[in-house]
Amino acid sequence: MRLPTYFVSHGGGPWPWVPEWRRRFVNLEAAFARMPSEIGERPKAIIVVSGHWESPEFAVMSARQPPMVYDYSGFPPETYDIVYPAPGAPALAARAANLIRAAGLPARLDETRGFDHGAFVPLYAMYPAADVPAIQVSLKTGYDPAEHLALGRALAPLREEGVLIIGSGLSYHNLRLFGPQAREPSEAFDQWLAAALAAAPDVRRQAIIDWAKAPYARICHPREDHLAPLFVALGAAEAETAVRVYHDVGLFGGVTASSYRLG
């Protein structure tokens, strides 16, 4: 069975472990909780491409037991002791790196990289028992859409082998613009994204490559690190239907955010 791919908005920091923030993301948590049943079978492993890891080449986590990366600040002290003890998958990491290189893209294995919150937050919300092996693949510095679409294409055969591919970012990521001022730009960009992903494959691909022409694009994504995981998820499922699986309005006083399944 071919597993779907996802582009998910992963929320803010370690929100599942902070009661006030968890209440804020109740709809997101429900969406993550639904994903295992949507997928239809238990993945043999998960690949997460997080907006919180980039490298000059595509890097692939290869640790047998990945450590933790607490890449946030200002949260309660206990959130810096969180452990998501899912096993790594060194054999999958090696296969993924080989597929990436075979596609003509630069790739390296990274034995020291741990789970950042763009990975461990959605993984915890989906599989709290941490019993599904997981690895991360980095973004490539520069965020070139065509390169990241090609990364997705390179990884696509793994879907036939029971591997779930998740692009983890945010459909809106401007940390300096929350509240009512975020309402118009985030809503307009969200509407554009929905229309772009609903288009025919060739039209959709070009729209995503040209994403910076979208309404309020550079206001919603001053730096596209949290949008680039979408390019990978789309590249791994280029001809397949996109379905919105999460939608929120009024986050942080004005933000509209969404997540999508492809396939």
C-alpha positions in Angstrom: 0.0 0.0 0.0 1.3 3.4 -0.9 1.2 5.8 2.0 0.2 9.4 1.7 2.4 12.4 2.3 1.6 15.4 4.5 2.4 19.0 4.8 1.5 19.9 8.4 1.5 23.2 10.4 3.3 22.0 13.5 2.2 24.8 15.9 4.3 26.9 18.3 7.2 25.5 20.3 6.6 22.5 22.6 2.8 23.3 22.8 1.6 19.8 23.8 3.5 20.1 27.1 2.3 23.6 28.0 -1.3 23.6 29.1 -2.1 27.2 27.9 -0.6 26.5 24.5 -2.2 23.1 24.2 -5.6 24.7 24.6 -4.7 27.1 21.9 -3.9 24.3 19.5 -6.9 22.0 20.3 -7.9 21.8 16.7 -4.4 21.0 15.6 -4.0 18.3 18.2 -7.3 16.7 17.0 -6.0 16.8 13.4 -2.8 15.0 14.4 -4.8 12.4 16.4 -6.8 11.6 13.3 -3.9 11.1 11.0 -3.1 7.4 12.0 -6.6 6.4 11.0 -6.4 8.4 7.8 -3.2 6.7 6.8 -4.9 3.4 7.1 -2.0 1.3 8.3 0.8 1.7 10.7 3.9 3.1 9.0 7.0 1.0 9.0 8.9 4.3 9.5 8.5 8.0 9.2 10.6 10.6 7.4 10.1 14.2 8.7 11.4 17.2 6.8 11.3 19.9 9.4 11.5 23.7 8.9 14.0 23.7 11.8 16.9 21.9 10.1 18.8 23.1 7.0 22.2 22.2 5.6 24.3 23.2 2.6 23.4 19.7 1.3 20.5 17.4 2.1 21.4 15.8 5.4 19.8 12.6 6.6 19.6 11.7 10.3 21.2 8.3 10.8 21.5 7.9 14.6 20.2 4.6 16.0 18.6 6.5 19.0 18.3 10.2 18.0 18.9 12.7 20.8 16.7 15.8 21.3 17.1 19.4 19.9 15.4 22.0 22.0 15.3 24.7 19.4 12.9 27.2 21.1 13.2 29.7 23.9 11.1 31.3 26.6 9.2 28.1 27.5 8.9 26.5 31.0 12.1 24.7 32.2 10.5 21.3 32.0 10.1 21.6 28.3 13.9 21.4 28.0 13.7 17.9 29.5 11.2 16.5 27.0 12.2 13.1 25.5 10.6 11.5 22.5 12.3 8.2 22.5 11.4 6.9 19.1 14.1 4.7 17.6 16.0 5.9 14.6 16.3 3.9 11.3 19.9 3.8 10.1 19.1 1.4 7.2 16.3 3.7 6.0 18.6 6.7 6.4 21.2 5.1 4.2 18.6 4.1 1.6 17.2 7.6 1.6 20.6 9.2 1.1 21.3 6.8 -1.8 18.0 7.7 -3.4 18.8 11.4 -3.0 22.2 11.0 -4.6 20.8 8.9 -7.4 18.6 11.9 -8.2 21.7 14.0 -8.7 21.2 15.9 -5.4 23.9 16.3 -2.7 23.3 14.2 0.4 25.2 13.2 3.6 24.4 11.1 6.6 24.4 12.8 10.0 24.9 10.6 13.0 24.6 13.3 15.7 21.4 15.2 14.7 18.4 14.8 17.0 14.7 15.4 16.8 13.8 19.1 16.7 10.4 20.3 17.7 9.2 20.4 14.1 9.6 16.6 14.3 8.9 15.5 17.8 5.8 17.6 18.3 3.8 16.1 15.4 5.3 12.7 16.1 4.2 12.8 19.7 0.7 14.0 18.8 0.3 11.2 16.2 2.2 8.3 18.0 2.6 9.2 21.7 4.0 5.8 22.4 7.1 6.7 20.3 7.1 3.2 18.8 7.4 4.0 15.1 11.0 4.5 13.9 11.6 8.0 12.6 14.3 10.0 10.9 14.6 13.6 9.7 15.9 14.9 6.3 17.1 18.5 6.3 16.1 21.3 4.0 18.9 22.6 1.7 20.1 26.1 2.3 18.5 28.5 -0.1 15.1 26.7 -0.1 15.0 26.4 -3.9 11.6 25.0 -4.7 12.7 23.0 -7.7 15.4 21.3 -5.6 13.0 20.4 -2.8 10.4 19.1 -5.2 13.2 16.9 -6.6 14.0 15.7 -3.1 10.4 14.7 -2.7 10.5 12.8 -6.0 13.7 11.0 -4.9 12.0 9.9 -1.7 8.7 8.9 -3.3 9.6 5.2 -3.8 9.7 4.8 0.0 6.0 5.4 0.1 5.5 2.0 -1.5 7.6 0.5 1.3 5.5 1.6 4.2 7.3 4.9 4.9 5.3 8.0 5.8 6.7 11.3 4.5 5.8 14.4 6.5 6.8 18.0 5.6 6.5 19.8 8.9 6.4 23.6 8.8 3.7 26.2 9.1 1.4 27.7 6.4 1.9 31.1 8.1 5.3 31.9 9.7 5.9 35.5 10.6 6.9 35.6 14.3 6.7 39.4 14.2 3.2 39.7 13.0 0.4 38.2 15.1 -2.9 39.5 16.3 -5.5 41.3 14.1 -2.8 42.5 11.7 -2.1 38.9 10.7 -5.7 38.2 9.8 -5.8 39.6 6.2 -2.4 38.4 5.0 -2.7 34.9 6.5 -6.2 34.4 5.2 -5.3 35.6 1.7 -2.3 33.4 1.5 -4.2 30.4 2.9 -6.9 30.9 0.2 -4.1 31.0 -2.4 -2.5 27.9 -1.1 -5.8 26.0 -1.1 -6.5 27.0 -4.7 -2.9 26.2 -5.8 -3.0 22.7 -4.3 -6.4 22.0 -5.8 -5.1 22.8 -9.4 -4.0 20.3 -12.0 -0.5 18.8 -11.3 1.4 20.9 -13.8 -0.4 24.1 -12.8 0.0 23.3 -9.1 3.7 22.6 -9.5 4.4 25.9 -11.2 2.3 27.8 -8.7 4.3 26.3 -5.8 7.6 27.1 -7.6 6.3 30.7 -8.0 4.9 30.9 -4.5 6.6 34.2 -3.8 4.1 35.8 -6.3 1.2 34.7 -4.1 -0.8 37.4 -2.1 1.1 38.6 0.9 3.7 35.8 0.3 6.7 37.6 1.9 4.6 38.9 4.7 3.4 35.4 5.6 6.8 33.9 5.0 9.6 36.5 5.3 11.9 33.4 5.2 10.4 30.3 3.6 12.0 27.8 5.9 8.5 26.8 7.2 7.0 26.6 3.7 9.8 24.6 2.1 8.7 21.3 3.7 5.6 21.6 1.5 7.8 21.4 -1.6 9.1 18.1 -0.5 5.7 16.6 0.4 4.3 17.7 -2.9 7.3 16.4 -4.9 6.7 13.0 -3.3 3.1 13.0 -4.5 3.0 15.2 -7.5 0.1 13.8 -9.3 -2.1 13.1 -6.3 -5.0 14.9 -4.8 -4.5 17.3 -1.9 -7.0 17.3 0.9 -7.0 19.9 3.7 -6.9 18.0 7.0 -6.6 20.9 9.4 -7.8 24.5 9.3 -7.8 27.1 12.0 -8.9 30.8 12.0 -7.9 33.3 14.7 -4.8 31.7 16.1 -2.8 34.1 18.2 -5.6 36.7 17.6 -5.7 36.5 13.9 -3.7 33.8 12.1 -5.3 31.4 9.6 -3.4 28.1 9.3 -3.8 24.8 7.4 -2.4 21.4 6.9 -2.7 19.0 3.8 -2.6 15.4 3.0 -1.5 14.3 -0.5 -2.6 10.9 -1.7 
